[in-house]
């Protein structure tokens, strides 16, 4: 559709191409048949909507038009109109403003820009999260898109405009599960051109934490090192170094090193395949079970390239294991928060100082195991083990709906690793944007 006018009857079969990723970037091209210039109300800047089998696949604006004059066998003139369109970010980039806003957060700035300038362009506010604290910011003669991109980088956020014209500014786009759909080699959904790639980027089996006074804590996974030795020859060591001046003790440095090691010691996996099913799109998760690759798990669609193969809409997908993609609060983030609270002498909601004992789950262990990953990539169970291999503490998220769980329960175990000695429960709280902000002990 172009400006709400349906031109399906003029569409040249086989001409549609759409490329999109899970960061709200999208482009498309297609061809319409025209018998006279002016028959189709199309021009640069007009809005385009593309639907496939009842699913909206693209929303953007025309960036170029190309007319090609052809002659049919009966000498009748025929014009092929090639239309190229891009996502709605281009609208933000063509609006230049000079603003001195008095907001205190990046999200506040974005909201002001949407309400004051972009609503007239048909763009409304979607999910706009708080983002970074901004004390003062002046933008003189800057495109709105450039301003929002600067605020996103300051916040570690992504931004974009969805198929409904809503601008989102958030840590990561929401993920929709395709459950109960499962991708298998001989399932109801036919899959084509399957390719699995394991990458060495971001992999490590030995972690170094450099902390106060140039001290260094080192942890390694001997099994992983031996495995890489057998495969590659040489030492088999993949090192990763992080510097943390705010860490003061060897125990805390080893704790952080262990946490990082648990995240980095598995090679990331990327899956590419093609389906002929319009339900598949970016930011959708699906369970995969491919016996040929011995591959099981939940994957996230990060790229979707659509091509019309003479009436068959092929969806070429790129998927990543959702645990590698997600930027949810990790064990490292939790460690940093608790270390910061302890350093600043913070108190619990009860008014009592945080004790050393209450933090033992993060200092007195030799390994961490994350289990029970949900559809949003959150591991709802984390187990901390002592250096002798016995279980020390188990943390479990429950209640509510992912990702906004209402309760976190800590269960502490005696030296035998099986006898429960204490259980603590914490109520979880979220702000209006759905972001976790605090937890409070439940009496």
Backbone torsions as a table, in degrees:
resi	resn	phi	psi	omega
1	UNK	NA	140.1	174.7
2	UNK	-120.6	115.7	-177.9
3	UNK	50.0	48.4	175.9
4	UNK	70.7	8.5	176.4
5	UNK	-103.3	126.5	-176.0
6	UNK	-84.2	120.9	179.4
7	UNK	-115.3	28.3	-179.7
8	UNK	-56.6	-37.1	-177.6
9	UNK	-70.2	-13.3	178.0
10	UNK	-102.0	-1.5	-174.4
11	UNK	-71.7	135.2	175.9
12	UNK	-85.9	112.5	-177.9
13	UNK	-59.1	134.0	178.9
14	UNK	94.4	-1.1	-173.3
15	UNK	-97.4	-16.3	-173.2
16	UNK	-73.2	133.9	171.7
17	UNK	-137.0	130.9	176.5
18	UNK	-131.4	132.5	172.0
19	UNK	-123.2	135.2	-179.4
20	UNK	-154.0	153.9	175.7
21	UNK	-127.9	179.2	-174.3
22	UNK	-87.8	17.1	175.1
23	UNK	-113.7	22.7	176.9
24	UNK	71.9	19.5	175.2
25	UNK	-95.8	131.9	-177.4
26	UNK	-154.3	146.9	174.7
27	UNK	-141.7	154.6	176.6
28	UNK	-151.8	161.3	173.9
29	UNK	-148.4	150.3	177.9
30	UNK	-163.5	169.3	-176.6
31	UNK	-123.4	136.3	173.5
32	UNK	-117.0	145.5	174.8
33	UNK	-86.8	134.4	-179.9
34	UNK	-134.8	138.3	178.5
35	UNK	-101.2	-10.4	176.5
36	UNK	-160.9	139.4	177.4
37	UNK	-59.6	131.3	-178.8
38	UNK	103.4	-12.1	178.1
39	UNK	-66.0	-32.6	-179.4
40	UNK	-111.0	127.0	-178.9
41	UNK	-82.0	82.6	-178.8
42	UNK	-132.9	136.9	176.2
43	UNK	-157.6	161.7	179.2
44	UNK	-58.1	133.0	179.7
45	UNK	96.8	-14.4	178.9
46	UNK	-74.7	151.7	-176.4
47	UNK	-79.6	146.1	-179.3
48	UNK	-128.9	132.6	172.9
49	UNK	-121.0	134.9	177.6
50	UNK	-126.0	127.6	179.3
51	UNK	-118.2	141.5	174.5
52	UNK	-131.2	118.8	177.9
53	UNK	51.5	40.4	176.6
54	UNK	85.7	1.3	179.7
55	UNK	-111.2	128.7	178.4
56	UNK	-76.4	118.9	-173.0
57	UNK	-106.1	-19.1	-176.9
58	UNK	-155.3	141.2	172.6
59	UNK	-143.7	119.9	-178.2
60	UNK	-168.6	-157.7	-177.8
61	UNK	-130.1	152.1	179.9
62	UNK	-71.3	131.3	177.4
63	UNK	-109.3	-20.5	176.4
64	UNK	-156.9	150.7	176.9
65	UNK	-130.1	136.7	176.6
66	UNK	-132.8	122.0	177.2
67	UNK	-100.2	133.8	177.1
68	UNK	-126.5	122.3	-177.4
69	UNK	-87.1	124.5	179.0
70	UNK	-123.1	162.9	175.8
71	UNK	-124.8	128.5	177.4
72	UNK	-77.3	174.1	-178.6
73	UNK	-59.1	-31.6	179.9
74	UNK	-87.8	15.3	179.2
75	UNK	68.9	14.4	176.1
76	UNK	-77.1	137.7	178.3
77	UNK	-72.1	142.0	175.0
78	UNK	-141.7	133.3	179.1
79	UNK	-112.0	128.4	171.6
80	UNK	-99.1	122.2	-179.6
81	UNK	-104.3	110.7	177.9
82	UNK	-91.8	124.0	-177.9
83	UNK	-113.5	128.3	173.3
84	UNK	-115.4	133.0	-176.9
85	UNK	-133.3	158.7	179.3
86	UNK	-134.8	168.7	-176.7
87	UNK	-67.4	171.6	-171.4
88	UNK	-74.3	-3.9	175.8
89	UNK	-59.5	-28.9	-179.0
90	UNK	-61.9	-28.7	177.6
91	UNK	-66.1	-40.1	178.3
92	UNK	-66.7	-33.2	-177.6
93	UNK	-77.3	-20.0	-179.8
94	UNK	-89.8	-9.9	175.7
95	UNK	-94.5	115.8	-179.3
96	UNK	-106.4	132.3	-176.8
97	UNK	-137.9	163.1	169.5
98	UNK	-122.9	116.2	-173.9
99	UNK	-135.7	144.7	170.2
100	UNK	-127.2	94.3	-173.1
101	UNK	-93.9	149.6	-177.1
102	UNK	-105.7	20.9	179.6
103	UNK	-73.6	161.7	-178.7
104	UNK	-105.6	-9.7	179.9
105	UNK	-132.0	157.8	177.3
106	UNK	-60.3	-39.9	178.3
107	UNK	-62.7	-35.2	176.8
108	UNK	-63.9	-40.9	176.9
109	UNK	-61.6	-45.7	-178.0
110	UNK	-63.0	-42.6	178.0
111	UNK	-58.9	-43.2	179.1
112	UNK	-63.2	-40.6	179.5
113	UNK	-65.1	-40.7	178.6
114	UNK	-64.7	-49.2	-175.3
115	UNK	-68.0	-35.6	-173.7
116	UNK	-88.8	-25.1	-173.1
117	UNK	-129.7	-40.6	-169.1
118	UNK	-86.8	-20.8	179.0
119	UNK	-61.6	-31.9	177.5
120	UNK	-68.8	-16.7	178.2
121	UNK	-95.4	6.3	180.0
122	UNK	85.6	13.1	179.6
123	UNK	-106.0	128.3	-179.4
124	UNK	-117.0	168.4	-178.3
125	UNK	-78.4	127.8	173.1
126	UNK	-99.4	-128.1	175.9
127	UNK	-85.6	110.5	178.5
128	UNK	-117.8	105.5	-178.3
129	UNK	-84.5	168.7	-170.0
130	UNK	-62.0	-49.5	-179.6
131	UNK	74.4	-162.1	-175.2
132	UNK	-71.9	154.3	172.1
133	UNK	-74.9	128.6	-178.9
134	UNK	-121.7	114.6	-179.3
135	UNK	-76.8	-43.1	-177.9
136	UNK	-161.0	139.5	179.9
137	UNK	-154.2	126.4	174.8
138	UNK	-116.8	129.8	177.3
139	UNK	-120.6	112.3	-175.8
140	UNK	-106.4	119.9	178.2
141	UNK	51.7	57.5	-178.8
142	UNK	-121.0	141.1	171.5
143	UNK	-61.5	141.8	-179.0
144	UNK	-59.4	-39.1	178.8
145	UNK	-60.4	-37.8	178.7
146	UNK	-67.9	-36.9	178.2
147	UNK	-65.5	-47.4	-179.0
148	UNK	-64.2	-37.8	178.2
149	UNK	-63.6	-39.8	177.7
150	UNK	-63.3	-42.7	178.5
151	UNK	-66.2	-35.8	178.6
152	UNK	-66.1	-41.6	179.2
153	UNK	-65.9	-38.1	177.3
154	UNK	-63.5	-29.5	-175.4
155	UNK	-97.3	-11.0	-172.8
156	UNK	71.3	32.9	-175.2
157	UNK	-109.5	170.4	166.8
158	UNK	-116.6	161.0	177.8
159	UNK	-148.6	159.2	178.6
160	UNK	172.5	-178.9	-176.5
161	UNK	-122.6	125.9	-174.5
162	UNK	-83.7	-175.8	-176.2
163	UNK	-67.4	-10.7	178.0
164	UNK	-102.8	8.5	178.3
165	UNK	79.3	17.4	179.3
166	UNK	-98.1	132.0	178.6
167	UNK	-88.0	127.6	179.8
168	UNK	-114.6	140.4	179.1
169	UNK	-137.5	103.7	-168.0
170	UNK	-159.4	167.1	-178.0
171	UNK	-61.6	-41.8	177.0
172	UNK	-158.6	147.1	179.5
173	UNK	-62.6	148.2	178.1
174	UNK	-64.6	148.7	-178.3
175	UNK	-110.6	133.7	178.0
176	UNK	-110.9	130.3	-179.2
177	UNK	-82.9	141.2	174.5
178	UNK	-91.4	8.9	176.5
179	UNK	-52.0	141.6	8.2
180	UNK	-90.7	17.4	-179.8
181	UNK	-66.2	133.9	177.2
182	UNK	-128.5	134.0	177.6
183	UNK	-90.8	117.4	175.4
184	UNK	-130.6	169.6	-176.2
185	UNK	-72.2	-27.1	-178.1
186	UNK	-127.4	34.2	-177.2
187	UNK	-88.4	-171.2	-178.5
188	UNK	-67.6	-28.7	179.8
189	UNK	-96.8	117.1	-179.6
190	UNK	-73.5	131.4	178.1
191	UNK	-117.1	146.8	-175.7
192	UNK	-130.2	156.4	170.1
193	UNK	49.6	54.5	-176.8
194	UNK	-81.3	131.2	178.8
195	UNK	-139.3	130.8	178.6
196	UNK	-113.6	130.9	179.8
197	UNK	-125.1	127.8	171.5
198	UNK	-106.6	129.4	-174.6
199	UNK	-113.9	147.1	-178.5
200	UNK	-85.7	-14.8	178.6
201	UNK	-57.1	137.7	176.5
202	UNK	68.8	14.8	176.5
203	UNK	-96.2	141.0	174.6
204	UNK	-153.0	143.7	174.5
205	UNK	-121.3	3.4	175.5
206	UNK	-144.6	125.5	-173.7
207	UNK	-120.4	133.6	177.3
208	UNK	-114.3	126.3	174.4
209	UNK	-113.0	113.8	177.8
210	UNK	-93.3	121.5	-174.8
211	UNK	-128.1	-155.8	-170.1
212	UNK	-48.1	137.3	175.4
213	UNK	58.6	34.5	176.0
214	UNK	62.0	23.1	172.9
215	UNK	-75.9	155.6	-177.0
216	UNK	-134.5	131.1	172.0
217	UNK	-106.1	136.0	-175.8
218	UNK	-128.6	130.8	172.3
219	UNK	-132.6	152.4	-179.7
220	UNK	-149.5	160.1	176.1
221	UNK	-107.8	104.0	-174.6
222	UNK	-61.9	-38.4	-179.3
223	UNK	-63.3	-44.7	179.4
224	UNK	-63.3	-41.2	179.3
225	UNK	-63.1	-44.1	179.1
226	UNK	-64.2	-37.0	178.1
227	UNK	-64.1	-44.7	179.5
228	UNK	-67.5	-34.1	176.0
229	UNK	-60.1	-46.8	-177.8
230	UNK	-64.4	-34.5	-177.3
231	UNK	-81.1	-42.9	-169.8
232	UNK	-105.3	-23.7	-166.6
233	UNK	81.1	-178.6	179.9
234	UNK	72.3	-156.6	-174.8
235	UNK	-76.9	-28.4	-176.3
236	UNK	76.7	5.2	-176.1
237	UNK	-88.7	131.0	170.9
238	UNK	-119.6	105.4	-175.0
239	UNK	-93.1	152.0	175.8
240	UNK	-139.2	130.7	-175.9
241	UNK	-118.6	134.9	174.3
242	UNK	-133.3	138.9	178.9
243	UNK	-107.3	129.3	-178.5
244	UNK	-137.0	97.8	-179.9
245	UNK	-69.8	-20.7	-177.2
246	UNK	-82.2	-6.6	177.1
247	UNK	-93.3	132.0	-172.5
248	UNK	-114.5	-18.3	-175.3
249	UNK	-118.8	154.3	177.7
250	UNK	-62.4	-39.3	-179.2
251	UNK	-61.2	-46.4	179.6
252	UNK	-66.9	-36.5	178.7
253	UNK	-65.5	-41.5	177.7
254	UNK	-66.6	-35.3	177.2
255	UNK	-59.9	-48.5	179.5
256	UNK	-64.5	-41.6	179.8
257	UNK	-61.6	-41.4	177.5
258	UNK	-62.6	-41.9	-179.5
259	UNK	-63.4	-45.3	178.7
260	UNK	-62.5	-42.0	-178.9
261	UNK	-59.9	-41.1	-180.0
262	UNK	-60.9	-31.9	-178.3
263	UNK	-82.1	-29.5	-170.3
264	UNK	-101.6	-6.5	-171.0
265	UNK	-86.4	4.6	176.2
266	UNK	-115.3	130.5	-178.6
267	UNK	-65.9	130.4	176.5
268	UNK	-62.8	148.7	-178.7
269	UNK	-125.8	138.4	176.0
270	UNK	-125.1	132.8	-176.7
271	UNK	-116.1	134.0	175.4
272	UNK	-124.7	135.0	179.1
273	UNK	-161.0	169.9	-179.5
274	UNK	-124.7	137.4	174.4
275	UNK	-131.1	161.0	176.0
276	UNK	-112.9	59.8	-173.3
277	UNK	-144.4	118.2	-174.3
278	UNK	-72.5	-9.0	177.2
279	UNK	-68.0	-23.6	-175.6
280	UNK	-81.7	130.3	-179.4
281	UNK	-159.4	172.0	-179.3
282	UNK	-64.8	153.7	-179.8
283	UNK	63.3	27.0	171.3
284	UNK	-116.4	139.4	-179.0
285	UNK	-107.3	151.2	-178.4
286	UNK	-151.3	145.8	177.5
287	UNK	-82.7	133.3	-176.8
288	UNK	-117.8	135.9	176.4
289	UNK	-140.2	93.4	-177.4
290	UNK	-113.8	105.4	-173.2
291	UNK	-66.6	-33.0	-179.1
292	UNK	-58.5	-39.0	180.0
293	UNK	-95.1	1.2	-173.7
294	UNK	52.5	47.9	-171.8
295	UNK	-117.7	121.3	174.7
296	UNK	-136.7	150.3	175.3
297	UNK	142.4	173.9	-180.0
298	UNK	-91.4	128.8	-179.5
299	UNK	-120.0	153.0	179.0
300	UNK	-111.6	135.0	176.5
301	UNK	-79.7	115.0	-177.9
302	UNK	-103.7	-20.9	176.2
303	UNK	-141.1	145.8	177.9
304	UNK	-142.5	115.3	177.0
305	UNK	-111.3	121.0	-175.0
306	UNK	-109.2	131.1	178.4
307	UNK	-133.5	134.0	177.2
308	UNK	-85.8	108.5	177.2
309	UNK	-97.7	78.0	179.7
310	UNK	52.7	51.5	175.4
311	UNK	97.5	-10.3	174.8
312	UNK	-103.3	118.1	-175.7
313	UNK	-89.6	100.5	-178.5
314	UNK	-82.3	127.4	177.7
315	UNK	-106.8	104.7	177.4
316	UNK	-88.8	116.2	-170.1
317	UNK	-111.1	144.9	167.3
318	UNK	-115.9	126.8	-176.3
319	UNK	-125.5	147.0	174.8
320	UNK	-126.0	148.7	173.2
321	UNK	-55.7	130.3	-171.7
322	UNK	-63.9	-27.5	-179.9
323	UNK	-68.0	-25.8	177.9
324	UNK	-83.5	-30.3	-177.6
325	UNK	-78.9	-42.3	-170.3
326	UNK	-59.6	144.4	178.1
327	UNK	-118.3	34.6	177.8
328	UNK	-68.8	173.8	-179.7
329	UNK	-63.2	117.1	-176.8
330	UNK	-96.7	175.0	176.0
331	UNK	-59.9	-33.8	178.6
332	UNK	-64.2	-43.6	178.3
333	UNK	-60.5	-43.1	179.3
334	UNK	-61.1	-45.4	178.7
335	UNK	-58.0	-46.4	-178.5
336	UNK	-61.2	-42.4	-179.4
337	UNK	-62.1	-46.9	-177.6
338	UNK	-68.2	-40.4	178.0
339	UNK	-61.2	-39.8	180.0
340	UNK	-66.6	-42.8	179.8
341	UNK	-63.5	-41.5	-179.9
342	UNK	-65.2	-39.8	-178.4
343	UNK	-66.1	-36.0	-177.7
344	UNK	-89.5	1.5	-179.7
345	UNK	67.4	37.3	-177.8
346	UNK	-68.2	163.9	179.2
347	UNK	-121.9	158.3	174.9
348	UNK	-77.5	172.4	-178.7
349	UNK	-61.5	-21.9	178.9
350	UNK	-76.3	-10.5	-178.3
351	UNK	92.8	-5.0	-179.7
352	UNK	-88.2	141.1	178.6
353	UNK	-61.2	146.0	175.5
354	UNK	-68.0	124.2	-175.4
355	UNK	-89.6	160.8	176.0
356	UNK	-62.3	-38.5	-178.6
357	UNK	-60.4	-38.9	-177.3
358	UNK	-67.9	-17.3	-179.8
359	UNK	-102.5	6.8	-176.6
360	UNK	-61.6	-26.9	179.2
361	UNK	-61.0	-21.2	-179.0
362	UNK	-106.0	3.4	-179.1
363	UNK	-126.7	-28.0	-173.8
364	UNK	-106.6	64.4	178.9
365	UNK	-151.8	163.0	179.3
366	UNK	-111.5	-14.2	-179.2
367	UNK	-158.8	159.3	176.1
368	UNK	-126.8	140.6	176.3
369	UNK	-128.7	128.1	178.1
370	UNK	-106.0	132.9	-174.2
371	UNK	-135.4	170.7	171.7
372	UNK	55.6	61.3	178.9
373	UNK	-73.6	131.7	-179.3
374	UNK	-92.4	-177.4	-174.3
375	UNK	-64.6	-22.5	178.5
376	UNK	-94.0	10.1	176.7
377	UNK	83.1	8.0	-179.8
378	UNK	-88.6	128.1	174.4
379	UNK	-81.6	112.2	-173.9
380	UNK	-82.8	-7.2	176.3
381	UNK	-132.9	130.1	176.0
382	UNK	-127.7	126.3	-178.2
383	UNK	-114.1	130.9	177.5
384	UNK	-106.6	129.1	-177.7
385	UNK	-111.5	147.8	173.7
386	UNK	-73.8	172.7	-179.7
387	UNK	-66.2	-21.9	178.0
388	UNK	-88.2	4.2	176.9
389	UNK	93.0	-7.0	179.3
390	UNK	-79.8	151.7	-179.2
391	UNK	-72.0	132.3	179.2
392	UNK	-103.2	-50.0	-178.1
393	UNK	-150.1	146.4	177.5
394	UNK	-125.1	126.5	178.6
395	UNK	-112.3	126.3	-174.4
396	UNK	-129.5	130.5	173.6
397	UNK	-91.7	139.2	-179.6
398	UNK	-154.2	172.9	178.2
399	UNK	72.2	159.0	178.8
400	UNK	69.0	-157.7	-179.6
401	UNK	-131.7	135.5	179.0
402	UNK	-56.0	137.4	5.9
403	UNK	-93.2	7.7	-176.7
404	UNK	-99.6	72.9	176.1
405	UNK	-71.5	147.3	-174.6
406	UNK	-95.1	-19.5	-171.9
407	UNK	-138.9	140.8	169.9
408	UNK	-125.7	128.9	-176.7
409	UNK	-116.6	127.0	175.0
410	UNK	-103.8	127.5	176.5
411	UNK	-118.4	122.2	-177.7
412	UNK	-101.8	143.8	-174.6
413	UNK	-120.8	150.3	177.3
414	UNK	-70.9	-179.8	-175.3
415	UNK	-60.5	-23.6	179.2
416	UNK	-77.3	-10.4	177.0
417	UNK	81.2	1.3	-178.6
418	UNK	-125.8	-29.9	-178.3
419	UNK	-79.9	122.2	179.9
420	UNK	-78.2	127.8	-179.6
421	UNK	-109.8	-21.0	-179.1
422	UNK	-164.3	145.9	175.7
423	UNK	-130.9	131.8	178.5
424	UNK	-126.3	138.6	-178.4
425	UNK	-122.3	139.5	-177.2
426	UNK	-128.4	132.1	175.0
427	UNK	-81.9	134.8	-179.0
428	UNK	-98.2	142.4	-179.2
429	UNK	-127.6	145.6	-177.1
430	UNK	-132.2	153.1	176.6
431	UNK	-85.8	-174.8	-175.4
432	UNK	-66.2	-18.0	178.2
433	UNK	-91.8	3.5	-179.9
434	UNK	82.6	10.8	-179.9
435	UNK	-87.7	136.8	177.7
436	UNK	-63.7	133.6	-179.2
437	UNK	-123.3	-30.4	179.9
438	UNK	-167.4	167.9	169.8
439	UNK	-135.7	147.1	-175.9
440	UNK	-129.2	131.9	179.5
441	UNK	-57.7	138.6	175.5
442	UNK	-94.8	121.1	-176.2
443	UNK	-62.5	NA	NA
